[in-house]
């Protein structure tokens, strides 16, 4: 392709990118015209189609992408080993840069149209009328105390129930049922059709430190079902929240909390309260480490055993590239309206305090 045509292609790709940038500048417009309208329709269509297949279409596409990238790497190595002259290297570099720019731009456009624009919506706090103003250390201590009680009591209730952990199929059905209960209070959190699946890449997720993820190109929610089982209910509810258009991790955590709470099942409430306690306790530790540690010591033995299982699991799956992936994911979050990067998950603490202020319960 001649350089004139290449520049024309790049320019044509820049136009929709600029339009997207202008569009997302108005969060009200994103909320009403995209998130609760265009995206809701597109997402529902994707889930309806992918739900036909018992396996993850998105995971297969990612696998093909990795295979293609490896093939391109082999091609590059073969080119370099052929000892090309300077002119050939220059031409190869220009062509590679052109492909990188155009494909990257196309990917950016598709990603945003399919889901990414949701990062700029007004969000769940606005929908529920929650005041997420700054909170005091005393409020944070109170939140830790309440979550501590919830964790211990829900764990005891789960043990007393005598139930075993559900199968993956039953777990996903229970997560969907949790949203069915939740929509009776918040109709905008209705979750149909269902497309929640076991990740084919769970073994890799153990080393890359992910428990689940949402595929914006297929609308599927993937859950890494190889992690400790007490983490799975909240992870499932969190990923469903992404499917409903809550892109920011703190919002997905909070919506996941609402769903798990609505389920009224001890395993789900334990799973969510444990996760939220750890987030809140981490925030409190930064302000008052002594009090934070005192709350940690009040966790009952069965809960401490679960935390030890989680630590052991993570230790068994530590690899050299995990910090690299975490750093890359953090940068991705920073570039999508979450300036705290990987720490954005912790910001659910602010939602919880705002929720308690308004409703007087957790």
C-alpha positions as a Markdown table, in Angstrom:
| # | Residue | x | y | z |
|---|---|---|---|---|
| 1 | Unk | 0.0 | 0.0 | 0.0 |
| 2 | Unk | 1.3 | 3.4 | -0.9 |
| 3 | Unk | 2.1 | 5.9 | 1.8 |
| 4 | Unk | -0.7 | 8.2 | 0.7 |
| 5 | Unk | -3.3 | 5.5 | 1.1 |
| 6 | Unk | -1.8 | 4.5 | 4.5 |
| 7 | Unk | -2.1 | 8.1 | 5.8 |
| 8 | Unk | -5.6 | 8.2 | 4.5 |
| 9 | Unk | -6.4 | 5.0 | 6.4 |
| 10 | Unk | -4.9 | 6.3 | 9.6 |
| 11 | Unk | -6.8 | 9.6 | 9.3 |
| 12 | Unk | -10.1 | 7.7 | 8.8 |
| 13 | Unk | -9.4 | 5.7 | 12.0 |
| 14 | Unk | -8.7 | 8.9 | 13.9 |
| 15 | Unk | -12.1 | 10.4 | 13.1 |
| 16 | Unk | -14.2 | 7.9 | 15.2 |
| 17 | Unk | -11.5 | 8.0 | 18.0 |
| 18 | Unk | -12.0 | 11.8 | 18.2 |
| 19 | Unk | -15.8 | 11.4 | 18.2 |
| 20 | Unk | -15.6 | 8.8 | 21.0 |
| 21 | Unk | -13.4 | 11.2 | 23.0 |
| 22 | Unk | -15.9 | 14.0 | 22.5 |
| 23 | Unk | -18.8 | 11.8 | 23.3 |
| 24 | Unk | -17.5 | 10.5 | 26.6 |
| 25 | Unk | -16.8 | 14.0 | 27.9 |
| 26 | Unk | -20.5 | 14.2 | 29.1 |
| 27 | Unk | -21.2 | 11.5 | 31.7 |
| 28 | Unk | -24.9 | 12.2 | 31.7 |
| 29 | Unk | -25.1 | 11.6 | 28.0 |
| 30 | Unk | -23.1 | 8.4 | 28.4 |
| 31 | Unk | -25.4 | 7.2 | 31.2 |
| 32 | Unk | -28.7 | 7.8 | 29.5 |
| 33 | Unk | -27.9 | 7.4 | 25.8 |
| 34 | Unk | -25.2 | 4.7 | 25.9 |
| 35 | Unk | -25.0 | 2.6 | 29.1 |
| 36 | Unk | -28.7 | 2.1 | 29.7 |
| 37 | Unk | -29.7 | 2.1 | 26.1 |
| 38 | Unk | -27.2 | 1.2 | 23.4 |
| 39 | Unk | -25.0 | -0.9 | 25.5 |
| 40 | Unk | -27.9 | -2.6 | 27.3 |
| 41 | Unk | -29.2 | -3.7 | 23.9 |
| 42 | Unk | -25.8 | -4.8 | 22.4 |
| 43 | Unk | -24.8 | -6.6 | 25.6 |
| 44 | Unk | -28.1 | -8.5 | 25.8 |
| 45 | Unk | -27.7 | -9.6 | 22.1 |
| 46 | Unk | -24.1 | -10.8 | 22.7 |
| 47 | Unk | -25.2 | -12.8 | 25.8 |
| 48 | Unk | -28.1 | -14.3 | 24.0 |
| 49 | Unk | -25.9 | -15.5 | 21.2 |
| 50 | Unk | -22.9 | -16.7 | 23.4 |
| 51 | Unk | -25.3 | -18.4 | 25.9 |
| 52 | Unk | -26.0 | -21.0 | 23.2 |
| 53 | Unk | -22.5 | -22.4 | 23.6 |
| 54 | Unk | -21.5 | -24.2 | 26.9 |
| 55 | Unk | -17.9 | -23.0 | 26.5 |
| 56 | Unk | -16.4 | -19.5 | 26.4 |
| 57 | Unk | -16.3 | -18.1 | 22.8 |
| 58 | Unk | -14.2 | -15.2 | 24.1 |
| 59 | Unk | -11.6 | -17.5 | 25.6 |
| 60 | Unk | -11.2 | -19.3 | 22.3 |
| 61 | Unk | -10.8 | -16.0 | 20.5 |
| 62 | Unk | -8.1 | -15.0 | 23.0 |
| 63 | Unk | -6.4 | -18.3 | 22.4 |
| 64 | Unk | -6.4 | -17.7 | 18.6 |
| 65 | Unk | -5.1 | -14.2 | 19.2 |
| 66 | Unk | -2.2 | -15.5 | 21.2 |
| 67 | Unk | -1.4 | -18.1 | 18.5 |
| 68 | Unk | -1.5 | -15.4 | 15.9 |
| 69 | Unk | 0.9 | -13.2 | 18.0 |
| 70 | Unk | 3.3 | -16.1 | 18.3 |
| 71 | Unk | 3.2 | -16.7 | 14.6 |
| 72 | Unk | 4.0 | -13.1 | 14.0 |
| 73 | Unk | 6.9 | -13.3 | 16.4 |
| 74 | Unk | 8.3 | -16.3 | 14.5 |
| 75 | Unk | 7.9 | -14.5 | 11.2 |
| 76 | Unk | 9.9 | -11.5 | 12.7 |
| 77 | Unk | 12.6 | -13.8 | 14.0 |
| 78 | Unk | 12.9 | -15.5 | 10.6 |
| 79 | Unk | 13.2 | -12.1 | 8.9 |
| 80 | Unk | 16.0 | -11.0 | 11.3 |
| 81 | Unk | 17.9 | -14.2 | 11.0 |
| 82 | Unk | 17.9 | -13.8 | 7.2 |
| 83 | Unk | 20.2 | -10.8 | 7.7 |
| 84 | Unk | 18.2 | -8.2 | 5.7 |
| 85 | Unk | 19.9 | -5.1 | 4.4 |
| 86 | Unk | 19.2 | -1.6 | 5.9 |
| 87 | Unk | 16.6 | -0.7 | 3.3 |
| 88 | Unk | 14.7 | -3.9 | 4.0 |
| 89 | Unk | 14.8 | -3.3 | 7.8 |
| 90 | Unk | 13.5 | 0.2 | 7.3 |
| 91 | Unk | 10.6 | -0.9 | 5.1 |
| 92 | Unk | 9.8 | -3.8 | 7.5 |
| 93 | Unk | 9.8 | -1.3 | 10.4 |
| 94 | Unk | 7.5 | 1.1 | 8.6 |
| 95 | Unk | 5.1 | -1.7 | 7.7 |
| 96 | Unk | 5.1 | -3.0 | 11.2 |
| 97 | Unk | 4.4 | 0.4 | 12.7 |
| 98 | Unk | 1.6 | 1.0 | 10.3 |
| 99 | Unk | -0.1 | -2.3 | 11.2 |
| 100 | Unk | 0.4 | -1.7 | 14.9 |
| 101 | Unk | -1.2 | 1.8 | 14.6 |
| 102 | Unk | -4.1 | 0.8 | 12.5 |
| 103 | Unk | -4.9 | -2.4 | 14.3 |
| 104 | Unk | -4.5 | -0.7 | 17.7 |
| 105 | Unk | -6.8 | 2.1 | 16.6 |
| 106 | Unk | -9.4 | -0.4 | 15.3 |
| 107 | Unk | -9.3 | -2.4 | 18.5 |
| 108 | Unk | -9.7 | 0.8 | 20.5 |
| 109 | Unk | -12.8 | 1.8 | 18.5 |
| 110 | Unk | -14.4 | -1.7 | 18.8 |
| 111 | Unk | -13.6 | -1.9 | 22.5 |
| 112 | Unk | -15.2 | 1.4 | 23.3 |
| 113 | Unk | -18.3 | 0.9 | 21.2 |
| 114 | Unk | -18.9 | -2.6 | 22.7 |
| 115 | Unk | -18.2 | -1.6 | 26.3 |
| 116 | Unk | -15.4 | 0.8 | 27.1 |
| 117 | Unk | -17.6 | 3.9 | 27.0 |
| 118 | Unk | -19.1 | 2.7 | 30.2 |
| 119 | Unk | -16.0 | 3.8 | 32.1 |
| 120 | Unk | -17.4 | 7.3 | 31.7 |
| 121 | Unk | -21.0 | 6.8 | 32.9 |
| 122 | Unk | -22.4 | 8.4 | 36.0 |
| 123 | Unk | -22.7 | 5.0 | 37.6 |
| 124 | Unk | -24.3 | 3.1 | 40.4 |
| 125 | Unk | -23.8 | 5.8 | 43.1 |
| 126 | Unk | -25.8 | 8.3 | 41.0 |
| 127 | Unk | -28.5 | 5.8 | 40.2 |
| 128 | Unk | -29.0 | 5.0 | 43.9 |
| 129 | Unk | -28.5 | 8.6 | 45.1 |
| 130 | Unk | -25.5 | 7.7 | 47.3 |
| 131 | Unk | -23.3 | 10.5 | 48.6 |
| 132 | Unk | -19.7 | 9.3 | 48.1 |
| 133 | Unk | -18.1 | 12.2 | 49.8 |
| 134 | Unk | -14.9 | 11.6 | 51.9 |
| 135 | Unk | -15.4 | 9.5 | 55.0 |
| 136 | Unk | -13.8 | 9.8 | 58.4 |
| 137 | Unk | -11.5 | 7.3 | 60.2 |
| 138 | Unk | -14.3 | 6.7 | 62.7 |
| 139 | Unk | -16.7 | 5.7 | 59.9 |
| 140 | Unk | -14.0 | 3.4 | 58.5 |
| 141 | Unk | -13.6 | 1.8 | 61.9 |
| 142 | Unk | -17.3 | 1.3 | 62.2 |
| 143 | Unk | -17.4 | -0.3 | 58.8 |
| 144 | Unk | -14.7 | -2.7 | 59.8 |
| 145 | Unk | -16.5 | -3.6 | 62.9 |
| 146 | Unk | -19.8 | -4.3 | 61.1 |
| 147 | Unk | -18.1 | -6.3 | 58.3 |
| 148 | Unk | -16.2 | -8.3 | 60.9 |
| 149 | Unk | -19.5 | -9.3 | 62.5 |
| 150 | Unk | -21.0 | -10.1 | 59.1 |
| 151 | Unk | -18.0 | -12.3 | 58.1 |
| 152 | Unk | -18.0 | -14.3 | 61.3 |
| 153 | Unk | -21.8 | -14.8 | 61.5 |
| 154 | Unk | -22.2 | -15.7 | 57.8 |
| 155 | Unk | -19.3 | -18.2 | 58.1 |
| 156 | Unk | -21.0 | -19.8 | 61.1 |
| 157 | Unk | -24.3 | -19.9 | 59.3 |
| 158 | Unk | -22.6 | -21.6 | 56.3 |
| 159 | Unk | -21.0 | -24.2 | 58.5 |
| 160 | Unk | -24.3 | -24.9 | 60.4 |
| 161 | Unk | -26.1 | -25.3 | 57.1 |
| 162 | Unk | -24.1 | -28.5 | 56.5 |
| 163 | Unk | -24.1 | -27.8 | 52.8 |
| 164 | Unk | -21.2 | -28.6 | 50.5 |
| 165 | Unk | -19.9 | -26.2 | 47.9 |
| 166 | Unk | -22.1 | -26.2 | 44.8 |
| 167 | Unk | -21.1 | -27.3 | 41.4 |
| 168 | Unk | -20.1 | -24.7 | 38.9 |
| 169 | Unk | -23.4 | -25.0 | 37.1 |
| 170 | Unk | -25.4 | -24.6 | 40.3 |
| 171 | Unk | -23.2 | -21.7 | 41.5 |
| 172 | Unk | -23.8 | -19.8 | 38.3 |
| 173 | Unk | -27.6 | -20.5 | 38.6 |
| 174 | Unk | -27.5 | -19.1 | 42.2 |
| 175 | Unk | -25.6 | -16.0 | 41.0 |
| 176 | Unk | -28.2 | -15.4 | 38.4 |
| 177 | Unk | -31.0 | -16.0 | 41.0 |
| 178 | Unk | -29.3 | -13.4 | 43.2 |
| 179 | Unk | -29.7 | -10.8 | 40.5 |
| 180 | Unk | -33.3 | -11.9 | 40.0 |
| 181 | Unk | -33.9 | -11.0 | 43.7 |
| 182 | Unk | -32.0 | -7.8 | 43.4 |
| 183 | Unk | -34.0 | -6.5 | 40.4 |
| 184 | Unk | -37.1 | -6.5 | 42.5 |
| 185 | Unk | -35.6 | -3.5 | 44.4 |
| 186 | Unk | -33.5 | -2.1 | 41.6 |
| 187 | Unk | -35.1 | -2.8 | 38.2 |
| 188 | Unk | -32.1 | -1.4 | 36.3 |
| 189 | Unk | -30.0 | -4.4 | 37.6 |
| 190 | Unk | -32.0 | -7.0 | 35.8 |
| 191 | Unk | -29.8 | -9.7 | 34.4 |
| 192 | Unk | -31.2 | -11.6 | 31.4 |
| 193 | Unk | -30.1 | -13.4 | 29.3 |
| 194 | Unk | -27.4 | -15.2 | 31.3 |
| 195 | Unk | -23.9 | -15.9 | 29.9 |
| 196 | Unk | -21.7 | -16.7 | 32.8 |
| 197 | Unk | -19.0 | -19.3 | 32.1 |
| 198 | Unk | -16.0 | -21.2 | 33.4 |
| 199 | Unk | -12.8 | -19.7 | 32.1 |
| 200 | Unk | -10.7 | -22.0 | 29.8 |
| 201 | Unk | -7.7 | -20.1 | 31.0 |
| 202 | Unk | -8.2 | -20.5 | 34.7 |
| 203 | Unk | -4.8 | -22.3 | 35.1 |
| 204 | Unk | -3.1 | -19.2 | 33.6 |
| 205 | Unk | -5.3 | -16.9 | 35.8 |
| 206 | Unk | -3.8 | -18.5 | 38.9 |
| 207 | Unk | -0.4 | -17.3 | 37.9 |
| 208 | Unk | -1.6 | -14.0 | 36.4 |
| 209 | Unk | -3.6 | -13.3 | 39.6 |
| 210 | Unk | -7.1 | -13.0 | 38.2 |
| 211 | Unk | -10.2 | -14.6 | 39.5 |
| 212 | Unk | -12.5 | -13.7 | 36.6 |
| 213 | Unk | -12.9 | -11.3 | 33.8 |
| 214 | Unk | -15.4 | -9.8 | 31.4 |
| 215 | Unk | -14.9 | -10.2 | 27.6 |
| 216 | Unk | -16.1 | -6.9 | 26.0 |
| 217 | Unk | -16.0 | -8.4 | 22.5 |
| 218 | Unk | -18.4 | -11.3 | 23.2 |
| 219 | Unk | -20.3 | -10.1 | 26.3 |
| 220 | Unk | -19.4 | -13.2 | 28.3 |
| 221 | Unk | -18.4 | -13.2 | 31.9 |
| 222 | Unk | -15.6 | -15.7 | 32.8 |
| 223 | Unk | -15.0 | -17.1 | 36.2 |
| 224 | Unk | -11.7 | -18.8 | 37.2 |
| 225 | Unk | -13.2 | -21.8 | 39.0 |
| 226 | Unk | -9.9 | -23.2 | 40.1 |
| 227 | Unk | -9.4 | -20.6 | 42.9 |
| 228 | Unk | -10.5 | -21.4 | 46.5 |
| 229 | Unk | -14.3 | -22.1 | 46.3 |
| 230 | Unk | -15.3 | -19.6 | 49.0 |
| 231 | Unk | -14.2 | -16.8 | 46.6 |
| 232 | Unk | -16.4 | -17.9 | 43.7 |
| 233 | Unk | -19.8 | -16.5 | 44.7 |
| 234 | Unk | -18.6 | -12.9 | 44.9 |
| 235 | Unk | -16.4 | -13.3 | 41.8 |
| 236 | Unk | -19.4 | -14.4 | 39.9 |
| 237 | Unk | -21.6 | -11.5 | 41.1 |
| 238 | Unk | -18.7 | -9.1 | 40.3 |
| 239 | Unk | -18.3 | -10.3 | 36.7 |
| 240 | Unk | -22.1 | -10.1 | 36.1 |
| 241 | Unk | -22.0 | -6.5 | 37.2 |
| 242 | Unk | -19.5 | -5.9 | 34.4 |
| 243 | Unk | -21.9 | -7.4 | 32.0 |
| 244 | Unk | -24.5 | -4.9 | 33.1 |
| 245 | Unk | -22.2 | -2.1 | 32.2 |
| 246 | Unk | -20.5 | -1.2 | 35.4 |
| 247 | Unk | -17.0 | -1.0 | 34.1 |
| 248 | Unk | -15.1 | 0.5 | 37.0 |
| 249 | Unk | -13.9 | -2.2 | 39.4 |
| 250 | Unk | -15.1 | -0.4 | 42.6 |
| 251 | Unk | -18.6 | -0.2 | 41.1 |
| 252 | Unk | -18.6 | -3.8 | 40.0 |
| 253 | Unk | -17.6 | -4.8 | 43.6 |
| 254 | Unk | -20.4 | -2.7 | 45.0 |
| 255 | Unk | -23.1 | -4.1 | 42.6 |
| 256 | Unk | -21.7 | -7.6 | 43.3 |
| 257 | Unk | -22.2 | -6.9 | 47.0 |
| 258 | Unk | -25.9 | -5.8 | 46.4 |
| 259 | Unk | -26.5 | -9.1 | 44.5 |
| 260 | Unk | -24.8 | -11.4 | 47.0 |
| 261 | Unk | -26.7 | -9.7 | 49.8 |
| 262 | Unk | -30.0 | -10.1 | 48.0 |
| 263 | Unk | -29.4 | -13.8 | 47.5 |
| 264 | Unk | -29.6 | -14.3 | 51.3 |
| 265 | Unk | -27.5 | -17.5 | 50.9 |
| 266 | Unk | -24.9 | -17.8 | 53.6 |
| 267 | Unk | -22.2 | -18.9 | 51.1 |
| 268 | Unk | -22.8 | -15.8 | 49.0 |
| 269 | Unk | -23.0 | -13.4 | 51.9 |
| 270 | Unk | -19.8 | -14.9 | 53.5 |
| 271 | Unk | -18.0 | -14.6 | 50.2 |
| 272 | Unk | -18.8 | -10.9 | 49.7 |
| 273 | Unk | -18.4 | -9.8 | 53.3 |
| 274 | Unk | -15.0 | -11.5 | 53.5 |
| 275 | Unk | -13.8 | -9.7 | 50.4 |
| 276 | Unk | -15.2 | -6.3 | 51.5 |
| 277 | Unk | -13.8 | -6.7 | 55.0 |
| 278 | Unk | -10.3 | -7.2 | 53.5 |
| 279 | Unk | -10.7 | -4.1 | 51.4 |
| 280 | Unk | -11.9 | -2.0 | 54.3 |
| 281 | Unk | -9.3 | -3.4 | 56.7 |
| 282 | Unk | -6.6 | -2.6 | 54.2 |
| 283 | Unk | -7.8 | 1.0 | 54.0 |
| 284 | Unk | -8.0 | 1.2 | 57.8 |
| 285 | Unk | -4.5 | -0.1 | 58.1 |
| 286 | Unk | -3.2 | 2.9 | 56.2 |
| 287 | Unk | -4.9 | 5.2 | 58.8 |
| 288 | Unk | -4.6 | 3.2 | 62.0 |
| 289 | Unk | -2.7 | 0.0 | 61.8 |
| 290 | Unk | -3.2 | -1.0 | 65.4 |
| 291 | Unk | -6.9 | -0.9 | 65.2 |
| 292 | Unk | -6.9 | -2.6 | 61.8 |
| 293 | Unk | -4.8 | -5.5 | 63.3 |
| 294 | Unk | -7.2 | -5.7 | 66.3 |
| 295 | Unk | -10.1 | -6.4 | 63.9 |
| 296 | Unk | -8.1 | -9.0 | 62.0 |
| 297 | Unk | -7.5 | -10.9 | 65.3 |
| 298 | Unk | -11.2 | -11.1 | 65.9 |
| 299 | Unk | -11.9 | -13.2 | 62.9 |
| 300 | Unk | -13.0 | -16.7 | 63.9 |
| 301 | Unk | -10.8 | -19.7 | 63.3 |
| 302 | Unk | -12.7 | -21.1 | 60.2 |
| 303 | Unk | -12.3 | -17.7 | 58.5 |
| 304 | Unk | -8.6 | -17.6 | 59.4 |
| 305 | Unk | -8.3 | -21.1 | 57.9 |
| 306 | Unk | -9.9 | -19.9 | 54.7 |
| 307 | Unk | -7.5 | -16.9 | 54.5 |
| 308 | Unk | -4.6 | -19.3 | 55.1 |
| 309 | Unk | -5.8 | -21.5 | 52.2 |
| 310 | Unk | -6.0 | -18.4 | 50.0 |
| 311 | Unk | -2.4 | -17.3 | 50.9 |
| 312 | Unk | -1.1 | -20.8 | 50.3 |
| 313 | Unk | -2.8 | -21.0 | 47.0 |
| 314 | Unk | -1.3 | -17.7 | 45.9 |
| 315 | Unk | 2.2 | -18.7 | 47.1 |
| 316 | Unk | 1.9 | -21.9 | 45.1 |
| 317 | Unk | 1.2 | -19.9 | 41.9 |
| 318 | Unk | 3.8 | -17.2 | 42.2 |
| 319 | Unk | 5.8 | -16.6 | 39.0 |
| 320 | Unk | 8.2 | -13.9 | 37.7 |
| 321 | Unk | 5.7 | -12.3 | 35.2 |
| 322 | Unk | 2.8 | -11.7 | 37.7 |
| 323 | Unk | 4.1 | -8.3 | 38.7 |
| 324 | Unk | 4.4 | -7.4 | 35.0 |
| 325 | Unk | 0.8 | -8.4 | 34.3 |
| 326 | Unk | -0.4 | -6.6 | 37.4 |
| 327 | Unk | 1.5 | -3.4 | 36.4 |
| 328 | Unk | 0.0 | -3.6 | 32.8 |
| 329 | Unk | -3.5 | -4.1 | 34.2 |
| 330 | Unk | -3.0 | -1.2 | 36.6 |
| 331 | Unk | -2.0 | 1.1 | 33.7 |
| 332 | Unk | -5.1 | -0.1 | 31.8 |
| 333 | Unk | -7.3 | 0.9 | 34.7 |
| 334 | Unk | -5.5 | 4.3 | 35.1 |
| 335 | Unk | -6.2 | 5.0 | 31.4 |
| 336 | Unk | -9.9 | 4.2 | 31.9 |
| 337 | Unk | -11.0 | 6.7 | 34.5 |
| 338 | Unk | -9.5 | 4.8 | 37.5 |
| 339 | Unk | -6.5 | 6.8 | 38.5 |
| 340 | Unk | -5.6 | 4.5 | 41.5 |
| 341 | Unk | -5.0 | 1.7 | 39.1 |
| 342 | Unk | -5.1 | -1.8 | 40.7 |
| 343 | Unk | -6.0 | -0.1 | 44.0 |
| 344 | Unk | -9.3 | 0.9 | 42.4 |
| 345 | Unk | -10.9 | -2.3 | 43.8 |
| 346 | Unk | -10.4 | -0.9 | 47.3 |
| 347 | Unk | -12.6 | 2.1 | 46.6 |
| 348 | Unk | -15.6 | 0.0 | 47.1 |
| 349 | Unk | -15.1 | 1.0 | 50.8 |
| 350 | Unk | -16.4 | 4.5 | 50.0 |
| 351 | Unk | -19.5 | 2.9 | 48.4 |
| 352 | Unk | -20.2 | 0.8 | 51.5 |
| 353 | Unk | -19.9 | 3.8 | 53.8 |
| 354 | Unk | -22.2 | 5.8 | 51.6 |
| 355 | Unk | -24.7 | 2.9 | 51.5 |
| 356 | Unk | -24.7 | 2.6 | 55.3 |
| 357 | Unk | -25.2 | 6.4 | 55.6 |
| 358 | Unk | -28.4 | 6.2 | 53.5 |
| 359 | Unk | -29.8 | 2.8 | 54.5 |
| 360 | Unk | -28.4 | 2.2 | 58.0 |
| 361 | Unk | -27.5 | -1.4 | 57.2 |
| 362 | Unk | -25.0 | -3.5 | 55.3 |
